[in-house]
């Protein structure tokens, strides 16, 4: 959870951009860790939110990588 909060904070203060590899990786990694923790304390709503958060982060990751290969 701390990874996601710090990532969002860095985005809000302008230290990282939402269109960077770092942003997408931190979001996906933070969500994956939360998803892992949910295997010990199941909560369907949280599993769904974190699953979508990972999916959205992966879309951002692929967009960044696609943009890099065009250059």
N, CA, C and O atoms as a Maestro MAE file, in Angstrom:
{
 s_m_m2io_version
 :::
 2.0.0
}

f_m_ct {
 s_m_title
 :::
 protein
 m_atom[284] {
  # First column is atom index #
  i_m_mmod_type
  r_m_x_coord
  r_m_y_coord
  r_m_z_coord
  i_m_residue_number
  s_m_chain_name
  s_m_pdb_residue_name
  s_m_pdb_atom_name
  i_m_atomic_number
  :::
  1 25 0.821 -1.174 0.000 1 A "UNK " " N  " 7
  2 3 0.000 0.000 0.000 1 A "UNK " " CA " 6
  3 2 0.875 1.252 0.000 1 A "UNK " " C  " 6
  4 15 0.547 2.238 -0.660 1 A "UNK " " O  " 8
  5 25 1.977 1.216 0.732 2 A "UNK " " N  " 7
  6 3 2.865 2.381 0.796 2 A "UNK " " CA " 6
  7 2 3.427 2.736 -0.581 2 A "UNK " " C  " 6
  8 15 3.596 3.913 -0.901 2 A "UNK " " O  " 8
  9 25 3.713 1.723 -1.389 3 A "UNK " " N  " 7
  10 3 4.253 1.972 -2.735 3 A "UNK " " CA " 6
  11 2 3.254 2.777 -3.562 3 A "UNK " " C  " 6
  12 15 3.633 3.731 -4.241 3 A "UNK " " O  " 8
  13 25 2.000 2.400 -3.505 4 A "UNK " " N  " 7
  14 3 0.976 3.104 -4.286 4 A "UNK " " CA " 6
  15 2 0.792 4.524 -3.768 4 A "UNK " " C  " 6
  16 15 0.658 5.458 -4.559 4 A "UNK " " O  " 8
  17 25 0.783 4.695 -2.470 5 A "UNK " " N  " 7
  18 3 0.603 6.034 -1.896 5 A "UNK " " CA " 6
  19 2 1.777 6.937 -2.249 5 A "UNK " " C  " 6
  20 15 1.578 8.086 -2.643 5 A "UNK " " O  " 8
  21 25 2.997 6.427 -2.112 6 A "UNK " " N  " 7
  22 3 4.186 7.225 -2.440 6 A "UNK " " CA " 6
  23 2 4.194 7.564 -3.932 6 A "UNK " " C  " 6
  24 15 4.524 8.688 -4.309 6 A "UNK " " O  " 8
  25 25 3.839 6.613 -4.766 7 A "UNK " " N  " 7
  26 3 3.780 6.856 -6.209 7 A "UNK " " CA " 6
  27 2 2.782 7.964 -6.538 7 A "UNK " " C  " 6
  28 15 3.078 8.860 -7.327 7 A "UNK " " O  " 8
  29 25 1.617 7.896 -5.936 8 A "UNK " " N  " 7
  30 3 0.597 8.927 -6.182 8 A "UNK " " CA " 6
  31 2 1.064 10.287 -5.659 8 A "UNK " " C  " 6
  32 15 0.833 11.314 -6.298 8 A "UNK " " O  " 8
  33 25 1.714 10.291 -4.511 9 A "UNK " " N  " 7
  34 3 2.253 11.536 -3.962 9 A "UNK " " CA " 6
  35 2 3.292 12.137 -4.907 9 A "UNK " " C  " 6
  36 15 3.260 13.335 -5.189 9 A "UNK " " O  " 8
  37 25 4.215 11.304 -5.397 10 A "UNK " " N  " 7
  38 3 5.243 11.788 -6.322 10 A "UNK " " CA " 6
  39 2 4.617 12.343 -7.601 10 A "UNK " " C  " 6
  40 15 5.103 13.325 -8.161 10 A "UNK " " O  " 8
  41 25 3.549 11.716 -8.052 11 A "UNK " " N  " 7
  42 3 2.836 12.212 -9.230 11 A "UNK " " CA " 6
  43 2 2.243 13.597 -8.939 11 A "UNK " " C  " 6
  44 15 2.360 14.510 -9.756 11 A "UNK " " O  " 8
  45 25 1.620 13.742 -7.794 12 A "UNK " " N  " 7
  46 3 0.954 15.000 -7.460 12 A "UNK " " CA " 6
  47 2 1.920 16.166 -7.261 12 A "UNK " " C  " 6
  48 15 1.573 17.313 -7.546 12 A "UNK " " O  " 8
  49 25 3.131 15.882 -6.772 13 A "UNK " " N  " 7
  50 3 4.095 16.973 -6.572 13 A "UNK " " CA " 6
  51 2 5.004 17.167 -7.781 13 A "UNK " " C  " 6
  52 15 5.926 17.982 -7.747 13 A "UNK " " O  " 8
  53 25 4.740 16.410 -8.853 14 A "UNK " " N  " 7
  54 3 5.459 16.613 -10.102 14 A "UNK " " CA " 6
  55 2 6.830 15.963 -10.182 14 A "UNK " " C  " 6
  56 15 7.629 16.323 -11.046 14 A "UNK " " O  " 8
  57 25 7.117 15.019 -9.306 15 A "UNK " " N  " 7
  58 3 8.417 14.344 -9.338 15 A "UNK " " CA " 6
  59 2 8.468 13.219 -10.366 15 A "UNK " " C  " 6
  60 15 9.544 12.865 -10.846 15 A "UNK " " O  " 8
  61 25 7.307 12.655 -10.707 16 A "UNK " " N  " 7
  62 3 7.231 11.658 -11.774 16 A "UNK " " CA " 6
  63 2 6.020 11.989 -12.639 16 A "UNK " " C  " 6
  64 15 5.119 12.717 -12.223 16 A "UNK " " O  " 8
  65 25 6.019 11.442 -13.841 17 A "UNK " " N  " 7
  66 3 4.917 11.636 -14.769 17 A "UNK " " CA " 6
  67 2 4.130 10.327 -14.894 17 A "UNK " " C  " 6
  68 15 4.687 9.239 -14.754 17 A "UNK " " O  " 8
  69 25 2.852 10.449 -15.154 18 A "UNK " " N  " 7
  70 3 2.027 9.249 -15.326 18 A "UNK " " CA " 6
  71 2 2.355 8.514 -16.618 18 A "UNK " " C  " 6
  72 15 1.875 7.402 -16.838 18 A "UNK " " O  " 8
  73 25 3.167 9.125 -17.472 19 A "UNK " " N  " 7
  74 3 3.524 8.508 -18.747 19 A "UNK " " CA " 6
  75 2 4.932 7.915 -18.726 19 A "UNK " " C  " 6
  76 15 5.572 7.784 -19.769 19 A "UNK " " O  " 8
  77 25 5.412 7.556 -17.526 20 A "UNK " " N  " 7
  78 3 6.747 6.966 -17.416 20 A "UNK " " CA " 6
  79 2 6.652 5.494 -17.053 20 A "UNK " " C  " 6
  80 15 5.655 5.023 -16.505 20 A "UNK " " O  " 8
  81 25 7.709 4.798 -17.374 21 A "UNK " " N  " 7
  82 3 7.820 3.390 -17.021 21 A "UNK " " CA " 6
  83 2 7.794 3.217 -15.504 21 A "UNK " " C  " 6
  84 15 7.166 2.289 -14.994 21 A "UNK " " O  " 8
  85 25 8.475 4.107 -14.785 22 A "UNK " " N  " 7
  86 3 8.540 4.041 -13.327 22 A "UNK " " CA " 6
  87 2 7.152 4.083 -12.710 22 A "UNK " " C  " 6
  88 15 6.833 3.274 -11.839 22 A "UNK " " O  " 8
  89 25 6.331 5.014 -13.153 23 A "UNK " " N  " 7
  90 3 4.979 5.156 -12.607 23 A "UNK " " CA " 6
  91 2 4.176 3.866 -12.784 23 A "UNK " " C  " 6
  92 15 3.571 3.375 -11.831 23 A "UNK " " O  " 8
  93 25 4.171 3.326 -13.984 24 A "UNK " " N  " 7
  94 3 3.393 2.106 -14.259 24 A "UNK " " CA " 6
  95 2 3.926 0.912 -13.484 24 A "UNK " " C  " 6
  96 15 3.148 0.109 -12.968 24 A "UNK " " O  " 8
  97 25 5.241 0.790 -13.398 25 A "UNK " " N  " 7
  98 3 5.824 -0.336 -12.665 25 A "UNK " " CA " 6
  99 2 5.534 -0.251 -11.172 25 A "UNK " " C  " 6
  100 15 5.215 -1.259 -10.541 25 A "UNK " " O  " 8
  101 25 5.644 0.947 -10.607 26 A "UNK " " N  " 7
  102 3 5.350 1.108 -9.178 26 A "UNK " " CA " 6
  103 2 3.886 0.809 -8.877 26 A "UNK " " C  " 6
  104 15 3.578 0.150 -7.884 26 A "UNK " " O  " 8
  105 25 2.992 1.285 -9.719 27 A "UNK " " N  " 7
  106 3 1.563 1.001 -9.520 27 A "UNK " " CA " 6
  107 2 1.266 -0.489 -9.623 27 A "UNK " " C  " 6
  108 15 0.575 -1.050 -8.772 27 A "UNK " " O  " 8
  109 25 1.785 -1.123 -10.656 28 A "UNK " " N  " 7
  110 3 1.539 -2.559 -10.834 28 A "UNK " " CA " 6
  111 2 2.168 -3.358 -9.706 28 A "UNK " " C  " 6
  112 15 1.553 -4.290 -9.188 28 A "UNK " " O  " 8
  113 25 3.386 -3.003 -9.321 29 A "UNK " " N  " 7
  114 3 4.068 -3.718 -8.234 29 A "UNK " " CA " 6
  115 2 3.356 -3.562 -6.905 29 A "UNK " " C  " 6
  116 15 3.184 -4.535 -6.171 29 A "UNK " " O  " 8
  117 25 2.941 -2.342 -6.592 30 A "UNK " " N  " 7
  118 3 2.213 -2.111 -5.349 30 A "UNK " " CA " 6
  119 2 0.914 -2.891 -5.310 30 A "UNK " " C  " 6
  120 15 0.569 -3.483 -4.287 30 A "UNK " " O  " 8
  121 25 0.194 -2.892 -6.417 31 A "UNK " " N  " 7
  122 3 -1.067 -3.632 -6.490 31 A "UNK " " CA " 6
  123 2 -0.840 -5.139 -6.396 31 A "UNK " " C  " 6
  124 15 -1.621 -5.851 -5.765 31 A "UNK " " O  " 8
  125 25 0.212 -5.613 -7.016 32 A "UNK " " N  " 7
  126 3 0.523 -7.054 -6.952 32 A "UNK " " CA " 6
  127 2 0.812 -7.472 -5.511 32 A "UNK " " C  " 6
  128 15 0.388 -8.543 -5.076 32 A "UNK " " O  " 8
  129 25 1.524 -6.635 -4.780 33 A "UNK " " N  " 7
  130 3 1.813 -6.949 -3.377 33 A "UNK " " CA " 6
  131 2 0.542 -6.939 -2.532 33 A "UNK " " C  " 6
  132 15 0.371 -7.791 -1.659 33 A "UNK " " O  " 8
  133 25 -0.344 -5.986 -2.784 34 A "UNK " " N  " 7
  134 3 -1.619 -5.965 -2.061 34 A "UNK " " CA " 6
  135 2 -2.439 -7.203 -2.416 34 A "UNK " " C  " 6
  136 15 -3.051 -7.816 -1.542 34 A "UNK " " O  " 8
  137 25 -2.450 -7.565 -3.683 35 A "UNK " " N  " 7
  138 3 -3.173 -8.757 -4.123 35 A "UNK " " CA " 6
  139 2 -2.627 -10.003 -3.431 35 A "UNK " " C  " 6
  140 15 -3.388 -10.876 -3.013 35 A "UNK " " O  " 8
  141 25 -1.318 -10.076 -3.316 36 A "UNK " " N  " 7
  142 3 -0.693 -11.198 -2.608 36 A "UNK " " CA " 6
  143 2 -1.157 -11.231 -1.149 36 A "UNK " " C  " 6
  144 15 -1.493 -12.294 -0.627 36 A "UNK " " O  " 8
  145 25 -1.175 -10.078 -0.499 37 A "UNK " " N  " 7
  146 3 -1.599 -10.037 0.906 37 A "UNK " " CA " 6
  147 2 -3.069 -10.456 1.055 37 A "UNK " " C  " 6
  148 15 -3.461 -10.991 2.092 37 A "UNK " " O  " 8
  149 25 -3.862 -10.216 0.037 38 A "UNK " " N  " 7
  150 3 -5.271 -10.593 0.089 38 A "UNK " " CA " 6
  151 2 -5.469 -12.108 0.023 38 A "UNK " " C  " 6
  152 15 -6.550 -12.604 0.342 38 A "UNK " " O  " 8
  153 25 -4.451 -12.834 -0.384 39 A "UNK " " N  " 7
  154 3 -4.568 -14.294 -0.378 39 A "UNK " " CA " 6
  155 2 -4.600 -14.831 1.058 39 A "UNK " " C  " 6
  156 15 -5.039 -15.956 1.297 39 A "UNK " " O  " 8
  157 25 -4.134 -14.023 2.000 40 A "UNK " " N  " 7
  158 3 -4.155 -14.416 3.410 40 A "UNK " " CA " 6
  159 2 -5.382 -13.887 4.134 40 A "UNK " " C  " 6
  160 15 -5.818 -14.466 5.130 40 A "UNK " " O  " 8
  161 25 -5.936 -12.798 3.641 41 A "UNK " " N  " 7
  162 3 -7.111 -12.188 4.258 41 A "UNK " " CA " 6
  163 2 -8.046 -11.760 3.120 41 A "UNK " " C  " 6
  164 15 -8.059 -10.595 2.721 41 A "UNK " " O  " 8
  165 25 -8.821 -12.709 2.608 42 A "UNK " " N  " 7
  166 3 -9.616 -12.537 1.394 42 A "UNK " " CA " 6
  167 2 -10.661 -11.440 1.538 42 A "UNK " " C  " 6
  168 15 -11.359 -11.349 2.549 42 A "UNK " " O  " 8
  169 25 -10.752 -10.607 0.501 43 A "UNK " " N  " 7
  170 3 -11.771 -9.571 0.413 43 A "UNK " " CA " 6
  171 2 -12.031 -9.361 -1.078 43 A "UNK " " C  " 6
  172 15 -11.197 -8.798 -1.788 43 A "UNK " " O  " 8
  173 25 -13.180 -9.811 -1.540 44 A "UNK " " N  " 7
  174 3 -13.484 -9.802 -2.973 44 A "UNK " " CA " 6
  175 2 -13.428 -8.404 -3.574 44 A "UNK " " C  " 6
  176 15 -12.883 -8.233 -4.665 44 A "UNK " " O  " 8
  177 25 -13.968 -7.415 -2.904 45 A "UNK " " N  " 7
  178 3 -13.961 -6.049 -3.441 45 A "UNK " " CA " 6
  179 2 -12.528 -5.557 -3.635 45 A "UNK " " C  " 6
  180 15 -12.217 -4.943 -4.655 45 A "UNK " " O  " 8
  181 25 -11.664 -5.821 -2.673 46 A "UNK " " N  " 7
  182 3 -10.265 -5.400 -2.794 46 A "UNK " " CA " 6
  183 2 -9.532 -6.156 -3.886 46 A "UNK " " C  " 6
  184 15 -8.703 -5.583 -4.593 46 A "UNK " " O  " 8
  185 25 -9.832 -7.437 -4.026 47 A "UNK " " N  " 7
  186 3 -9.214 -8.239 -5.085 47 A "UNK " " CA " 6
  187 2 -9.602 -7.667 -6.453 47 A "UNK " " C  " 6
  188 15 -8.755 -7.551 -7.338 47 A "UNK " " O  " 8
  189 25 -10.862 -7.315 -6.625 48 A "UNK " " N  " 7
  190 3 -11.311 -6.745 -7.899 48 A "UNK " " CA " 6
  191 2 -10.640 -5.406 -8.180 48 A "UNK " " C  " 6
  192 15 -10.169 -5.165 -9.292 48 A "UNK " " O  " 8
  193 25 -10.597 -4.544 -7.184 49 A "UNK " " N  " 7
  194 3 -9.973 -3.227 -7.383 49 A "UNK " " CA " 6
  195 2 -8.495 -3.381 -7.732 49 A "UNK " " C  " 6
  196 15 -8.012 -2.749 -8.671 49 A "UNK " " O  " 8
  197 25 -7.788 -4.202 -6.996 50 A "UNK " " N  " 7
  198 3 -6.350 -4.374 -7.249 50 A "UNK " " CA " 6
  199 2 -6.103 -5.051 -8.589 50 A "UNK " " C  " 6
  200 15 -5.126 -4.738 -9.269 50 A "UNK " " O  " 8
  201 25 -6.970 -5.967 -8.974 51 A "UNK " " N  " 7
  202 3 -6.825 -6.613 -10.287 51 A "UNK " " CA " 6
  203 2 -6.983 -5.589 -11.409 51 A "UNK " " C  " 6
  204 15 -6.202 -5.582 -12.360 51 A "UNK " " O  " 8
  205 25 -7.984 -4.732 -11.299 52 A "UNK " " N  " 7
  206 3 -8.161 -3.687 -12.304 52 A "UNK " " CA " 6
  207 2 -7.019 -2.679 -12.265 52 A "UNK " " C  " 6
  208 15 -6.601 -2.179 -13.309 52 A "UNK " " O  " 8
  209 25 -6.509 -2.376 -11.072 53 A "UNK " " N  " 7
  210 3 -5.383 -1.441 -10.943 53 A "UNK " " CA " 6
  211 2 -4.164 -1.999 -11.682 53 A "UNK " " C  " 6
  212 15 -3.466 -1.262 -12.378 53 A "UNK " " O  " 8
  213 25 -3.911 -3.303 -11.530 54 A "UNK " " N  " 7
  214 3 -2.796 -3.941 -12.244 54 A "UNK " " CA " 6
  215 2 -3.047 -3.888 -13.755 54 A "UNK " " C  " 6
  216 15 -2.144 -3.550 -14.521 54 A "UNK " " O  " 8
  217 25 -4.258 -4.217 -14.180 55 A "UNK " " N  " 7
  218 3 -4.585 -4.199 -15.603 55 A "UNK " " CA " 6
  219 2 -4.376 -2.808 -16.199 55 A "UNK " " C  " 6
  220 15 -3.778 -2.674 -17.267 55 A "UNK " " O  " 8
  221 25 -4.858 -1.790 -15.524 56 A "UNK " " N  " 7
  222 3 -4.689 -0.419 -16.005 56 A "UNK " " CA " 6
  223 2 -3.211 -0.030 -16.031 56 A "UNK " " C  " 6
  224 15 -2.761 0.634 -16.964 56 A "UNK " " O  " 8
  225 25 -2.462 -0.439 -15.016 57 A "UNK " " N  " 7
  226 3 -1.026 -0.153 -14.983 57 A "UNK " " CA " 6
  227 2 -0.290 -0.847 -16.123 57 A "UNK " " C  " 6
  228 15 0.647 -0.290 -16.695 57 A "UNK " " O  " 8
  229 25 -0.713 -2.057 -16.449 58 A "UNK " " N  " 7
  230 3 -0.085 -2.780 -17.563 58 A "UNK " " CA " 6
  231 2 -0.384 -2.102 -18.896 58 A "UNK " " C  " 6
  232 15 0.466 -2.076 -19.786 58 A "UNK " " O  " 8
  233 25 -1.582 -1.557 -19.035 59 A "UNK " " N  " 7
  234 3 -1.905 -0.800 -20.250 59 A "UNK " " CA " 6
  235 2 -0.962 0.391 -20.369 59 A "UNK " " C  " 6
  236 15 -0.419 0.655 -21.442 59 A "UNK " " O  " 8
  237 25 -0.768 1.111 -19.264 60 A "UNK " " N  " 7
  238 3 0.174 2.237 -19.257 60 A "UNK " " CA " 6
  239 2 1.591 1.794 -19.558 60 A "UNK " " C  " 6
  240 15 2.316 2.472 -20.286 60 A "UNK " " O  " 8
  241 25 1.986 0.674 -19.009 61 A "UNK " " N  " 7
  242 3 3.329 0.129 -19.249 61 A "UNK " " CA " 6
  243 2 3.530 -0.183 -20.730 61 A "UNK " " C  " 6
  244 15 4.562 0.171 -21.299 61 A "UNK " " O  " 8
  245 25 2.560 -0.837 -21.357 62 A "UNK " " N  " 7
  246 3 2.677 -1.170 -22.768 62 A "UNK " " CA " 6
  247 2 2.692 0.084 -23.640 62 A "UNK " " C  " 6
  248 15 3.386 0.126 -24.656 62 A "UNK " " O  " 8
  249 25 1.935 1.096 -23.249 63 A "UNK " " N  " 7
  250 3 1.942 2.357 -24.008 63 A "UNK " " CA " 6
  251 2 3.312 3.022 -23.953 63 A "UNK " " C  " 6
  252 15 3.804 3.529 -24.961 63 A "UNK " " O  " 8
  253 25 3.927 3.016 -22.769 64 A "UNK " " N  " 7
  254 3 5.263 3.613 -22.622 64 A "UNK " " CA " 6
  255 2 6.273 2.842 -23.458 64 A "UNK " " C  " 6
  256 15 7.091 3.438 -24.158 64 A "UNK " " O  " 8
  257 25 6.216 1.515 -23.383 65 A "UNK " " N  " 7
  258 3 7.162 0.698 -24.139 65 A "UNK " " CA " 6
  259 2 6.947 0.842 -25.642 65 A "UNK " " C  " 6
  260 15 7.911 0.866 -26.408 65 A "UNK " " O  " 8
  261 25 5.695 0.938 -26.063 66 A "UNK " " N  " 7
  262 3 5.394 1.123 -27.479 66 A "UNK " " CA " 6
  263 2 5.940 2.464 -27.977 66 A "UNK " " C  " 6
  264 15 6.491 2.549 -29.075 66 A "UNK " " O  " 8
  265 25 5.785 3.491 -27.174 67 A "UNK " " N  " 7
  266 3 6.291 4.823 -27.540 67 A "UNK " " CA " 6
  267 2 7.813 4.804 -27.635 67 A "UNK " " C  " 6
  268 15 8.385 5.454 -28.510 67 A "UNK " " O  " 8
  269 25 8.474 4.067 -26.746 68 A "UNK " " N  " 7
  270 3 9.943 3.987 -26.757 68 A "UNK " " CA " 6
  271 2 10.461 3.276 -28.000 68 A "UNK " " C  " 6
  272 15 11.516 3.638 -28.520 68 A "UNK " " O  " 8
  273 25 9.741 2.278 -28.481 69 A "UNK " " N  " 7
  274 3 10.216 1.523 -29.645 69 A "UNK " " CA " 6
  275 2 10.050 2.310 -30.940 69 A "UNK " " C  " 6
  276 15 10.701 2.000 -31.938 69 A "UNK " " O  " 8
  277 25 9.194 3.317 -30.936 70 A "UNK " " N  " 7
  278 3 9.008 4.151 -32.131 70 A "UNK " " CA " 6
  279 2 10.132 5.145 -32.320 70 A "UNK " " C  " 6
  280 15 10.359 5.618 -33.433 70 A "UNK " " O  " 8
  281 25 10.836 5.468 -31.255 71 A "UNK " " N  " 7
  282 3 11.865 6.517 -31.333 71 A "UNK " " CA " 6
  283 2 13.120 5.989 -31.982 71 A "UNK " " C  " 6
  284 15 14.093 6.726 -32.133 71 A "UNK " " O  " 8
  :::
 }
 m_bond[283] {
  # First column is bond index #
  i_m_from
  i_m_to
  i_m_order
  :::
  1 1 2 1
  2 2 3 1
  3 3 4 2
  4 3 5 1
  5 5 6 1
  6 6 7 1
  7 7 8 2
  8 7 9 1
  9 9 10 1
  10 10 11 1
  11 11 12 2
  12 11 13 1
  13 13 14 1
  14 14 15 1
  15 15 16 2
  16 15 17 1
  17 17 18 1
  18 18 19 1
  19 19 20 2
  20 19 21 1
  21 21 22 1
  22 22 23 1
  23 23 24 2
  24 23 25 1
  25 25 26 1
  26 26 27 1
  27 27 28 2
  28 27 29 1
  29 29 30 1
  30 30 31 1
  31 31 32 2
  32 31 33 1
  33 33 34 1
  34 34 35 1
  35 35 36 2
  36 35 37 1
  37 37 38 1
  38 38 39 1
  39 39 40 2
  40 39 41 1
  41 41 42 1
  42 42 43 1
  43 43 44 2
  44 43 45 1
  45 45 46 1
  46 46 47 1
  47 47 48 2
  48 47 49 1
  49 49 50 1
  50 50 51 1
  51 51 52 2
  52 51 53 1
  53 53 54 1
  54 54 55 1
  55 55 56 2
  56 55 57 1
  57 57 58 1
  58 58 59 1
  59 59 60 2
  60 59 61 1
  61 61 62 1
  62 62 63 1
  63 63 64 2
  64 63 65 1
  65 65 66 1
  66 66 67 1
  67 67 68 2
  68 67 69 1
  69 69 70 1
  70 70 71 1
  71 71 72 2
  72 71 73 1
  73 73 74 1
  74 74 75 1
  75 75 76 2
  76 75 77 1
  77 77 78 1
  78 78 79 1
  79 79 80 2
  80 79 81 1
  81 81 82 1
  82 82 83 1
  83 83 84 2
  84 83 85 1
  85 85 86 1
  86 86 87 1
  87 87 88 2
  88 87 89 1
  89 89 90 1
  90 90 91 1
  91 91 92 2
  92 91 93 1
  93 93 94 1
  94 94 95 1
  95 95 96 2
  96 95 97 1
  97 97 98 1
  98 98 99 1
  99 99 100 2
  100 99 101 1
  101 101 102 1
  102 102 103 1
  103 103 104 2
  104 103 105 1
  105 105 106 1
  106 106 107 1
  107 107 108 2
  108 107 109 1
  109 109 110 1
  110 110 111 1
  111 111 112 2
  112 111 113 1
  113 113 114 1
  114 114 115 1
  115 115 116 2
  116 115 117 1
  117 117 118 1
  118 118 119 1
  119 119 120 2
  120 119 121 1
  121 121 122 1
  122 122 123 1
  123 123 124 2
  124 123 125 1
  125 125 126 1
  126 126 127 1
  127 127 128 2
  128 127 129 1
  129 129 130 1
  130 130 131 1
  131 131 132 2
  132 131 133 1
  133 133 134 1
  134 134 135 1
  135 135 136 2
  136 135 137 1
  137 137 138 1
  138 138 139 1
  139 139 140 2
  140 139 141 1
  141 141 142 1
  142 142 143 1
  143 143 144 2
  144 143 145 1
  145 145 146 1
  146 146 147 1
  147 147 148 2
  148 147 149 1
  149 149 150 1
  150 150 151 1
  151 151 152 2
  152 151 153 1
  153 153 154 1
  154 154 155 1
  155 155 156 2
  156 155 157 1
  157 157 158 1
  158 158 159 1
  159 159 160 2
  160 159 161 1
  161 161 162 1
  162 162 163 1
  163 163 164 2
  164 163 165 1
  165 165 166 1
  166 166 167 1
  167 167 168 2
  168 167 169 1
  169 169 170 1
  170 170 171 1
  171 171 172 2
  172 171 173 1
  173 173 174 1
  174 174 175 1
  175 175 176 2
  176 175 177 1
  177 177 178 1
  178 178 179 1
  179 179 180 2
  180 179 181 1
  181 181 182 1
  182 182 183 1
  183 183 184 2
  184 183 185 1
  185 185 186 1
  186 186 187 1
  187 187 188 2
  188 187 189 1
  189 189 190 1
  190 190 191 1
  191 191 192 2
  192 191 193 1
  193 193 194 1
  194 194 195 1
  195 195 196 2
  196 195 197 1
  197 197 198 1
  198 198 199 1
  199 199 200 2
  200 199 201 1
  201 201 202 1
  202 202 203 1
  203 203 204 2
  204 203 205 1
  205 205 206 1
  206 206 207 1
  207 207 208 2
  208 207 209 1
  209 209 210 1
  210 210 211 1
  211 211 212 2
  212 211 213 1
  213 213 214 1
  214 214 215 1
  215 215 216 2
  216 215 217 1
  217 217 218 1
  218 218 219 1
  219 219 220 2
  220 219 221 1
  221 221 222 1
  222 222 223 1
  223 223 224 2
  224 223 225 1
  225 225 226 1
  226 226 227 1
  227 227 228 2
  228 227 229 1
  229 229 230 1
  230 230 231 1
  231 231 232 2
  232 231 233 1
  233 233 234 1
  234 234 235 1
  235 235 236 2
  236 235 237 1
  237 237 238 1
  238 238 239 1
  239 239 240 2
  240 239 241 1
  241 241 242 1
  242 242 243 1
  243 243 244 2
  244 243 245 1
  245 245 246 1
  246 246 247 1
  247 247 248 2
  248 247 249 1
  249 249 250 1
  250 250 251 1
  251 251 252 2
  252 251 253 1
  253 253 254 1
  254 254 255 1
  255 255 256 2
  256 255 257 1
  257 257 258 1
  258 258 259 1
  259 259 260 2
  260 259 261 1
  261 261 262 1
  262 262 263 1
  263 263 264 2
  264 263 265 1
  265 265 266 1
  266 266 267 1
  267 267 268 2
  268 267 269 1
  269 269 270 1
  270 270 271 1
  271 271 272 2
  272 271 273 1
  273 273 274 1
  274 274 275 1
  275 275 276 2
  276 275 277 1
  277 277 278 1
  278 278 279 1
  279 279 280 2
  280 279 281 1
  281 281 282 1
  282 282 283 1
  283 283 284 2
  :::
 }
}
